[in-house]
Amino acid sequence: MTAPVFTERTDEEAVETGKALMPKFDRDGLIVAIAADVATGEVLMVAHMNQEALARTIATGEAWFWSRSREKLWRKGEESGNTLSVAELRVDCDQDAILLKVAVAGDGVACHQGYRSCFYRSVPLGASPSPATELAFDRAMKRIAPSK
Amino acid sequence: MTAPVFTERTDEEAVETGKALMPKFDRDGLIVAIAADVATGEVLMVAHMNQEALARTIATGEAWFWSRSREKLWRKGEESGNTLSVAELRVDCDQDAILLKVAVAGDGVACHQGYRSCFYRSVPLGASPSPATELAFDRAMKRIAPSK
């Protein structure tokens, strides 16, 4: 990448009510990005982008992330075929989070565990969490093929 | 808070396919939490929880967060009245993100800028971002009353 591609952040007013894209990257140079299904609204996954991943996603309309575990730029689905086609990309009020509205290619599985969403387990509410807390699997969410 | 309330994280297999709640807090002791409308699925906001915020949210069914700017525990809506009633709380595959499915109380505004969602602006796709990039406001999202 060459020159900086994002506008430098100024005051809160400009960041929150203006039209300039001024994303806030954290001290690791990352911004959190949520992918939600463009058709159903369902939240599918959460990942991180560095400047280049965000710029590539905006330019290409395909979701790119920064893999913290592998420390590399990562086009989602490059191995599994489950690429994310970005219909819309939004920023939140203080521009420290990105929302992607996507269509999942391939077999429609966004999670490497083989579920359409990474959020396939829920936590029971109404009691303090303890080692006895048991997650409940979403039975309506079919598991297809776990893949890395 | 007394004793640790969450199970210590073990191996990836247990974290991703088991029934034990083993949330991963980052080096600041925080985990990212996304609130989505339980009725429409719309992503409303992104915030952070520390151990206590997560434990309180699970125990009470009301959304608590950790405010990084104010450095304090924060019951969402305690000032604005726009509390978040949590219908469902999910964890993702590697348990480093939380998804809340919520109903927003009060005037239904989740964002302090007065919009029902913090994601009221989109980024045009198909060209590399530059200082000339202009965010588009979602005209269908009415602004009610900006409040802190």
Interface residues (C-beta under 8 A of the other chain):
Chain A: V5 F6 T7 E16 T17 G18 K19 A20 L21 V32 I34 A36 T40 G41 E42 V43 M45 V46 L54 A55 I58 A59 G61 V86 E88 L89 R90 V91 D92 C93 D96 A97 L99 C111 H112 Q113 Y115 C118 F119 Y120 R121 S122 V123 P124 L125 G126 A127 S128 P129 S130 P131 T133 E134 L135 A136 F137 D138
Chain B: V5 F6 T7 E16 T17 G18 K19 A20 L21 V32 I34 A36 T40 G41 E42 V43 M45 V46 L54 A55 I58 A59 G61 V86 E88 L89 R90 V91 D92 C93 D94 D96 A97 L99 C111 H112 Q113 Y115 C118 F119 Y120 R121 S122 V123 P124 L125 G126 A127 S128 P129 S130 P131 T133 E134 L135 A136 F137 D138
